Amino acid sequence: MGRAYNIFAAVVCSARFCSGKCIRDVFQISEGSINLHLVHSYDSGIISSVITFDHFKEFVDNPGNYDSLSGAVVSTFTGGCFFGAALAGWQVDSREILGSLVALWGCAMQAGANNFACMLVGRIVAGFAIGILSMTVPLYNTEIAPPKIRGFFVGLAQQMIGIGFIVANWVGYGCQFLDSNAQWRLPLGLQLVPAFLLFIGIQFMPYSPRWLLEQGRDDEAQTAFFQLHGVATPEEKEAADREFFTMQEGIKAEVLVRSRRLSDLWATRAMMKRTLVAVGVQVFGQFSGINVINYFGPTMYASLGLNAHQSLLVQGIYGAVGPMTNLFFILLVIDTVGRKKPLMFGAGSFVVTYSILTAIVASFPPDQSTNHPAQRAGIAMIFMTSIFFSVSFGPVSWALASEVFPTRTRSIGTSVATCANWAFNVLFSQVSNLAMNNVSWRYYLLFIILNALDFVVIALFFPETKGKSLEDMAEIFGDNVDAHTVLEKARVHETDDKVSTDDKHEVEHV
């Protein structure tokens, strides 16, 4: 299925952007993102079904504490993601291969677990792998995509998350009818398929031209750049030459002081702004509550009065809504309207949907009311939340968080932003089941307040980055030293192939 979608993405993108020139290149660009996010989203989607299965509850064998333990099943995975994303910021080479191998290991442990402790270890291991890849793949897509369609390519990540959820929800719906431990072992074992496809697909992906420039492999970088940008005519080559030269000069300047220090993320006012924007957009995506629905959707539907069978059926239908909306958004909207407006729209929309959902659950408690129109309205609000997420934080958060940093801190900065995403994911995945069962509709008030605050912060402090090259972000964030000028000065003062300390210090403030 991942390979089929690759071909589909290639055809659509080439028809719209490249007039048929670079189908193969789009295939290569999207390969890693597709298979990674199938692994990630399939796991996130299938666990919402698994924790409702009777045979899994028997496997856990602790009915009095099941709400807490089911939250642990979810949060251990997301906790592993946090540490994987943290590691990936420092481990530069072979991150995708490492991640795919660890994913295979973790998925196998979950499917073959002979006790609950083994299950939790498998969740942590698989989460660790997804953490590595959830930071690496958006970064890779950001670096190799042309500025005018960068939102589309990075947005493919969210598209494949949606596809993975569709598969997971319907596999979960079908497996509920199995009358053995295969009810939960089979759906968890199917994670091995996209993990294996990822391991194979990585072997055919091109290097990022920016990474090649950082390694001093300039000729290879230029070849890869022309290949990925579909250069075919003299006019296109001339334009590509100019863009490549600008990129080359900027990267060479920043490589002089390439950093692995966390402190560099807030060393200057401009860097602090970049870091807050990247971390903020990832955290605000969690404040949307979308993963509460993804992980505990059946519990939410139960709070509206649906039985277990109906909840799984509705969850299956719900999973198809987001991907269809997201595909429309990344094809036609994200690179036209930019980043800021969709984020504001999303935050404002969540305030409305959670307000209505809160009012419905508070006014018509499932143990006291069988108001079917109210149930349907509540389900509609949950579906609308998915739609609004798919045209805002879903695709935009991955694009914005990875594109705002300069070359010297892009890896560590993207890692920190991704870690922030997973940290709040852990928090919500651990407490949400307990909160919904103990405080009911009052829990949704939290998301109303958080998204209202998000709207204000985005409106006042978030910049617009649409259409800017990665090297041009300095203009947006107020860096007051030009990297190209500093590089020329460094070359003049170069002695014995070493750049002077003063020049390095000046580059650090670019």
Secondary structure by P-SEA (a helix, b strand, c coil): caaaaaaaaaaaaaacccccccaaaaaaaaaaaaaaaaaaaaaaaaaaaaaacaaaaaaaccccaaaaaaaaaaaaaaaaaaaaaaaaaccccaaaaaaaaaaaaaaaaaaacccaaaaaaaaaaaaaaaaaaaacaaaaaaaccccccaaaaaaaaaaaaaaaaaaaaaaaaaacccccccccccccccaaaaaaaaaaaaaaccccaaaaaaacaaaaaaaaaaaaaccccaaaaaaaaaaaaaaaaaaaaaacccccccccccccaaaaaaaaaaaaaaaaaaaaaaaaaaacaaaaaaaacccaaaaaaaaaaaaaaaaaaaaaaaacccccccccaaaaaaaaaaaaaaaaaaaaaaacccccccaaaaaaaaaaaaaaaaaaaaaccaaaaaaaaacccccccaaaaaaaaaaaaaaaaaaaaacaaaaaaacccccaaaaaaaaaaaaaaaacccccccccccccccccccccccaaaaaaaaaaacccccccaaaaaaaaac
